[in-house]
Amino acid sequence: MSTDTKYMKRALTLAKKGVGKTAPNPAVGCVIVKNGQIVGEGWHKKAGGPHAEIHALEKAGPHAHGADVYVTLEPCSHTGKTPPCSEALIRAGVKRVVAGMHDPNPQVNGGGLKALQQAGIETFCGVLEDECRNLNRAFIKFMTTGLPYVTYKCAMTLDGNIATVTGESRWISCEESRKYVHDMRSRMDAIMVGVDTIITDNPQLTVRHVRGKNPLRIIVDTRLRTPESVNVLSEQLSSGTIIATTESNPRVHLRYLKLGATIVVCDQYEGRVSMKDLSQKLGAMGIQSVLLEGGSHLAGNMLQNGMIDELVIFVAPKVIGSNGFAPFTLQGITSMSQAIKLEFINVCRMGADLIITARPEPLCSPD
């Protein structure tokens, strides 16, 4: 293992501590090395706070002069809520900066490294780039497209059912898997479900089994059928609930607005909320990551229109037969050549379950 790889791995380990806590900023880690010893390190802990480089420079103090800096993302060169990190590195007198990847933010993208080079600092970019990009998939998609990164998750039996014929789904997965799902929620900007899931299950869509922030809750409800008494419209949760609909009458919206919810009026597509339009509106609201939790019609629509970026499937060692419900309702697939193809990214154990992570192959054109 090269020296650059060794310290970039450490920077990645630090960056992971900030995942789910830094939005709308990326998760970033930084390590400062001098004479073969780490003299400072840090990570971006929360949006609005000091960036990873600043934390590392504070710990390194005067030892940063003449040191090598390893950072998972190109140092910023613009002033946002904090001053540019590239300027802080220049003032500290570092000798060399190694970045895992360029910053996709148009305000930076190459500018941070260029500023360092102009100050006489040696730079290199691309160490463990795939790992660095994987860490901030949502940020990269948002910065390059303006759209949120959508992760679909479901628990299903070994024979491919997400519920019994009566609609019962509690609990397909094991306790360890359910705890992990709450950890996933804590790392997302929002959770999305269809109105049928709200009516059938009345979920809270909050983080309960781990410590972490509650994401926003998005209900896709074309004709505003959401009951006012559901958990997500309770006094404690309604202010973080968004209802996406095609109903444009403000008087109809009023009963939800009075509860504190937000209404987003979307274009129609085939008589339903256009998920393409909703995705664009969520992006305009600054929502970078969405955890799609159901149901089968909504998931099928988004998968078939190329709007799911990643799938996390919890497979339980249970069988309930052919009368259950499949995770996706798809239209027009009559042959294997029409099947939506996926690439397996990872398979691992979680308690009694398997977790399969996959990504769809790109489609020609969504929605």
Legacy VTK file of the C-alpha trace (Angstrom):
# vtk DataFile Version 3.0
C-alpha trace
ASCII
DATASET POLYDATA
POINTS 367 float
0.000 0.000 0.000
1.394 3.402 -0.977
1.765 6.197 1.552
-0.889 8.266 -0.225
-3.349 5.370 -0.146
-2.659 4.701 3.541
-3.481 8.232 4.646
-6.425 8.626 2.264
-7.940 5.502 3.828
-7.642 7.216 7.198
-9.259 10.349 5.782
-12.138 8.257 4.450
-12.623 6.650 7.864
-12.893 10.113 9.387
-15.253 11.352 6.654
-17.702 8.519 7.350
-18.273 9.953 10.826
-20.050 12.886 9.208
-22.362 10.930 6.894
-25.943 12.038 7.423
-24.923 15.057 9.513
-23.494 17.511 6.989
-26.225 18.045 4.364
-26.377 20.046 2.213
-22.588 19.779 2.429
-20.636 16.593 1.634
-18.990 14.360 4.224
-15.245 15.061 4.176
-12.236 13.815 6.116
-8.753 15.302 6.336
-5.376 14.057 7.620
-2.204 16.168 7.959
1.112 14.292 7.930
4.639 15.529 8.645
7.796 13.439 8.743
5.731 10.248 8.531
3.544 11.155 11.531
-0.072 12.305 11.680
-0.005 15.765 13.280
-3.641 16.710 12.713
-6.893 15.239 11.496
-10.571 16.119 11.362
-13.870 15.714 9.578
-16.799 17.908 8.658
-19.160 17.444 11.592
-22.216 19.510 10.649
-23.435 21.988 8.069
-22.434 25.537 8.905
-19.536 24.387 11.053
-15.815 24.261 10.229
-14.815 21.999 7.363
-12.568 18.966 7.771
-9.418 20.873 6.784
-10.021 23.543 9.436
-10.416 20.967 12.216
-7.221 19.226 11.068
-5.265 22.490 10.822
-6.337 23.506 14.333
-5.026 20.229 15.720
-1.801 20.414 13.729
-1.044 23.995 14.713
2.477 25.064 13.609
3.254 21.475 12.560
1.079 22.044 9.457
3.864 24.144 7.921
5.636 22.017 5.318
3.248 19.086 5.860
1.295 16.863 3.463
-2.492 17.112 3.558
-4.828 14.279 2.592
-8.467 15.238 2.040
-11.261 13.147 0.540
-12.657 16.071 -1.472
-10.927 18.983 -3.176
-10.631 21.908 -0.711
-13.266 24.579 -1.311
-12.274 27.886 -2.918
-15.449 29.920 -2.353
-16.968 31.626 0.645
-20.191 30.039 1.852
-21.112 29.826 5.523
-17.370 29.426 6.183
-14.253 30.906 4.504
-12.411 28.966 1.751
-10.368 26.002 2.994
-7.838 26.500 0.198
-6.913 29.889 1.682
-6.524 28.366 5.164
-4.159 25.725 3.764
-2.130 28.390 1.964
-1.839 30.487 5.132
-0.713 27.420 7.096
2.128 26.897 4.639
1.422 23.262 3.788
3.732 21.652 1.256
1.462 19.213 -0.592
-2.289 18.524 -0.879
-3.644 15.163 -2.033
-7.385 15.102 -2.812
-9.507 12.022 -3.328
-11.683 13.676 -5.987
-12.600 17.000 -7.531
-15.504 18.870 -5.973
-18.535 18.616 -8.332
-19.885 21.913 -6.967
-19.661 24.349 -9.921
-18.467 27.021 -7.482
-15.369 24.932 -6.785
-14.713 22.194 -9.383
-10.981 22.539 -9.887
-10.773 26.018 -8.389
-9.582 24.830 -4.995
-6.644 22.880 -6.382
-5.821 25.679 -8.831
-5.612 28.198 -5.971
-3.223 25.903 -4.123
-1.065 25.422 -7.214
-0.870 29.157 -7.810
0.412 29.510 -4.240
3.217 27.056 -5.000
1.659 24.064 -3.229
2.056 20.681 -4.918
-1.314 18.979 -5.585
-2.525 15.601 -6.696
-6.108 14.393 -7.200
-7.580 10.910 -7.633
-6.321 8.745 -4.751
-9.037 6.191 -3.868
-11.370 8.225 -6.058
-14.043 5.511 -6.369
-14.279 5.194 -2.587
-14.433 8.963 -2.170
-17.152 9.290 -4.797
-19.133 6.439 -3.268
-19.136 8.227 0.086
-20.917 11.270 -1.363
-23.113 9.779 -4.090
-26.095 11.951 -3.151
-24.045 15.151 -3.090
-22.492 14.375 -6.472
-25.835 13.640 -8.134
-27.403 16.743 -6.632
-24.538 18.989 -7.718
-24.437 17.605 -11.267
-28.198 17.237 -11.921
-30.045 19.212 -9.247
-31.983 16.043 -8.371
-32.015 13.964 -5.177
-30.355 10.551 -4.960
-33.096 7.958 -4.403
-32.458 4.774 -2.426
-35.229 2.180 -2.387
-35.393 -0.182 0.559
-37.705 -3.056 1.351
-37.839 -6.228 3.397
-39.008 -9.333 1.588
-39.284 -13.046 2.107
-37.037 -15.490 0.306
-39.811 -16.037 -2.248
-40.064 -12.339 -3.039
-43.026 -11.071 -0.997
-43.193 -7.823 0.994
-46.502 -8.724 2.670
-48.955 -11.583 3.055
-52.200 -11.754 1.093
-53.872 -9.791 3.925
-51.253 -7.028 3.692
-49.422 -8.009 6.898
-45.725 -7.170 6.795
-44.710 -6.899 10.483
-42.206 -8.230 10.784
-40.569 -9.807 7.760
-37.048 -8.746 8.708
-35.194 -9.406 11.943
-34.615 -6.904 14.741
-31.044 -6.183 13.646
-32.245 -5.302 10.142
-34.957 -3.014 11.455
-32.407 -1.173 13.582
-30.182 -0.770 10.532
-33.104 0.727 8.582
-33.460 3.403 11.252
-29.751 4.127 10.843
-30.370 4.497 7.094
-33.218 6.909 7.807
-30.971 9.032 10.015
-28.587 9.526 7.089
-31.266 10.690 4.630
-32.788 14.102 3.990
-36.245 12.605 3.440
-38.324 9.416 3.457
-40.898 8.893 0.703
-43.971 6.655 0.706
-47.218 6.435 -1.241
-50.555 7.388 0.275
-51.676 3.720 0.351
-48.787 2.929 2.719
-49.908 5.791 4.981
-53.522 4.585 4.983
-52.664 0.893 5.481
-49.755 1.071 7.952
-50.033 4.550 9.508
-46.228 4.721 9.977
-44.368 7.432 11.869
-41.421 7.476 9.434
-39.048 8.623 12.165
-35.717 7.512 13.645
-36.356 5.569 16.836
-33.971 2.634 17.311
-30.753 4.620 16.917
-29.618 8.141 17.748
-30.008 10.514 14.849
-32.064 13.212 13.197
-35.527 12.638 11.778
-35.683 13.102 8.003
-38.480 14.955 6.275
-41.479 12.806 5.344
-42.850 12.880 1.782
-46.276 11.406 0.949
-47.112 10.955 -2.731
-50.869 11.526 -2.740
-52.302 12.383 -6.146
-55.865 13.128 -4.971
-55.191 14.110 -1.322
-56.590 10.991 0.346
-54.298 11.223 3.400
-56.421 11.082 6.589
-55.874 14.015 8.917
-55.534 11.668 11.889
-52.415 9.784 10.719
-49.165 9.819 12.688
-47.210 11.885 10.157
-49.735 14.721 10.590
-49.584 14.698 14.379
-48.601 17.880 16.197
-45.061 16.562 16.698
-44.475 15.490 13.089
-46.649 17.565 10.746
-44.166 20.423 10.272
-41.710 17.970 8.694
-44.287 16.351 6.404
-44.585 17.169 2.702
-47.607 16.032 0.690
-47.041 15.841 -3.074
-50.270 16.064 -5.047
-51.815 17.143 -8.345
-54.708 18.824 -6.517
-54.245 22.558 -7.092
-57.244 23.961 -5.209
-55.936 26.005 -2.233
-59.169 25.420 -0.304
-58.587 21.669 -0.439
-55.000 22.204 0.782
-56.150 24.185 3.780
-56.993 21.255 6.044
-53.403 19.972 5.746
-51.813 23.402 5.949
-53.678 24.070 9.207
-51.985 20.981 10.661
-48.570 22.333 9.690
-47.837 20.179 6.636
-46.375 21.456 3.364
-48.224 20.949 0.058
-46.259 20.547 -3.179
-48.411 20.687 -6.320
-46.928 18.614 -9.143
-47.615 18.018 -12.810
-49.584 14.919 -13.777
-48.153 11.947 -15.621
-50.584 9.225 -16.647
-53.108 10.502 -14.092
-50.668 10.448 -11.157
-48.098 12.734 -9.610
-45.261 13.105 -12.098
-42.281 11.735 -10.203
-39.950 13.572 -12.555
-41.584 16.884 -11.669
-41.653 16.010 -7.962
-37.959 15.093 -8.066
-37.138 18.459 -9.623
-39.194 20.275 -6.986
-37.527 18.363 -4.151
-34.138 19.255 -5.605
-35.161 22.917 -5.702
-35.981 22.581 -1.992
-32.394 21.422 -1.356
-33.295 17.783 -0.688
-30.296 15.699 -1.790
-31.199 12.186 -0.605
-34.493 10.304 -0.449
-35.195 6.894 1.094
-38.095 5.349 -0.801
-39.951 2.926 1.459
-43.044 2.017 -0.553
-45.401 0.930 -1.822
-45.194 -1.357 -4.801
-46.943 0.953 -7.312
-44.784 3.939 -6.425
-41.593 1.861 -6.348
-42.454 0.174 -9.638
-43.200 3.487 -11.321
-39.910 5.011 -10.190
-37.848 1.934 -11.035
-39.373 1.622 -14.479
-38.739 5.294 -15.198
-35.094 5.186 -14.151
-35.565 7.228 -10.986
-34.135 4.825 -8.395
-30.380 5.109 -7.976
-29.849 2.307 -5.466
-31.769 -0.604 -3.956
-31.229 -2.060 -0.490
-33.180 -5.300 -0.118
-33.454 -7.157 3.189
-34.132 -10.819 2.405
-35.534 -12.836 5.314
-35.315 -16.644 5.538
-39.108 -16.962 5.340
-41.527 -18.257 2.706
-45.227 -17.288 2.445
-46.170 -18.562 -1.015
-47.605 -17.050 -4.175
-50.467 -15.062 -2.639
-48.316 -12.289 -1.194
-47.374 -8.890 -2.606
-44.317 -8.245 -4.776
-42.099 -5.204 -4.085
-42.656 -3.709 -7.559
-45.732 -3.295 -9.728
-44.329 -3.013 -13.255
-46.095 -2.363 -16.537
-45.723 -4.168 -19.849
-42.968 -6.663 -19.051
-43.794 -9.899 -20.855
-40.344 -11.312 -21.602
-37.003 -11.614 -19.858
-35.456 -9.299 -22.460
-37.615 -6.497 -21.031
-36.517 -7.115 -17.446
-34.930 -4.212 -15.588
-31.311 -5.184 -15.096
-29.463 -4.551 -11.846
-25.851 -4.732 -10.769
-25.169 -6.302 -7.369
-22.903 -3.981 -5.368
-22.770 -5.839 -2.076
-24.268 -8.832 -0.254
-23.864 -9.275 3.497
-25.512 -10.786 6.576
-27.558 -8.816 9.099
-28.751 -11.056 11.906
-30.840 -13.773 10.252
-31.277 -11.738 7.056
-29.289 -11.032 3.914
-28.827 -7.449 2.738
-28.473 -7.052 -1.014
-27.358 -3.683 -2.352
-27.824 -3.154 -6.075
-27.957 -0.373 -8.648
-30.012 -0.327 -11.843
-28.362 -0.149 -15.191
-29.100 3.256 -16.803
-32.269 3.631 -18.859
-32.525 5.695 -22.013
-35.004 8.292 -20.761
-37.038 8.686 -17.559
-40.766 9.636 -17.231
LINES 1 368
367 0 1 2 3 4 5 6 7 8 9 10 11 12 13 14 15 16 17 18 19 20 21 22 23 24 25 26 27 28 29 30 31 32 33 34 35 36 37 38 39 40 41 42 43 44 45 46 47 48 49 50 51 52 53 54 55 56 57 58 59 60 61 62 63 64 65 66 67 68 69 70 71 72 73 74 75 76 77 78 79 80 81 82 83 84 85 86 87 88 89 90 91 92 93 94 95 96 97 98 99 100 101 102 103 104 105 106 107 108 109 110 111 112 113 114 115 116 117 118 119 120 121 122 123 124 125 126 127 128 129 130 131 132 133 134 135 136 137 138 139 140 141 142 143 144 145 146 147 148 149 150 151 152 153 154 155 156 157 158 159 160 161 162 163 164 165 166 167 168 169 170 171 172 173 174 175 176 177 178 179 180 181 182 183 184 185 186 187 188 189 190 191 192 193 194 195 196 197 198 199 200 201 202 203 204 205 206 207 208 209 210 211 212 213 214 215 216 217 218 219 220 221 222 223 224 225 226 227 228 229 230 231 232 233 234 235 236 237 238 239 240 241 242 243 244 245 246 247 248 249 250 251 252 253 254 255 256 257 258 259 260 261 262 263 264 265 266 267 268 269 270 271 272 273 274 275 276 277 278 279 280 281 282 283 284 285 286 287 288 289 290 291 292 293 294 295 296 297 298 299 300 301 302 303 304 305 306 307 308 309 310 311 312 313 314 315 316 317 318 319 320 321 322 323 324 325 326 327 328 329 330 331 332 333 334 335 336 337 338 339 340 341 342 343 344 345 346 347 348 349 350 351 352 353 354 355 356 357 358 359 360 361 362 363 364 365 366
